[in-house]
Amino acid sequence: SKVNVSPTSGKPDQYDGDWRFGLFECCGDFEICLMACCCAPIRWADNMDMLKLITFWLAFIVYVILSLINSRAWGLVPGLYTILGLVYRQQIRRKFAMEAYTCTTCTCDCL
């Protein structure tokens, strides 16, 4: 499903101030859980595209390239995944008008 962003506020229409699922509620929506586990590049690219942070194909290609590099250089890429995830997670927080770029949110988003 696509996220409808209000043209006036720039925020998603169904914003309630918090994440829909908690940290350990990964099976709260089984379809998304299954997709994230089995097709992580597609799930991440779709999230980035829905929120208009980057296009689907660019996000997909970045994720796949990092995955390919990870198979050759194990020590480097987990750090790149963490940084990439942290930056975009903080942008998602901003898009939803949530607290972002604080020590607490950065620590939580690295977990």
Residue pairs with C-beta under 8 A, 6 or more apart in sequence:
2 50
3 12
3 13
3 50
3 51
4 12
4 13
4 14
5 11
5 12
5 13
5 51
5 52
5 95
6 12
6 13
10 95
11 95
11 96
11 97
12 51
12 95
12 96
15 96
15 97
17 96
17 97
17 98
18 98
20 28
20 29
21 28
21 29
22 28
23 108
23 111
26 33
26 36
27 33
32 43
35 42
35 43
36 43
40 63
41 60
41 63
41 64
41 67
42 60
44 59
44 60
44 63
45 56
45 57
45 59
45 60
45 63
46 56
47 92
48 54
48 55
48 56
48 59
48 88
49 55
49 56
49 59
51 91
51 92
51 95
53 59
53 88
53 91
53 92
53 95
54 62
62 84
66 77
66 80
66 81
66 84
67 77
69 76
69 77
69 80
70 77
70 78
70 81
82 110
85 109
85 110
86 106
86 109
86 110
89 109
90 100
90 101
90 105
90 106
90 109
91 100
93 99
93 100
93 105
93 109
94 100
94 101
98 105
99 105
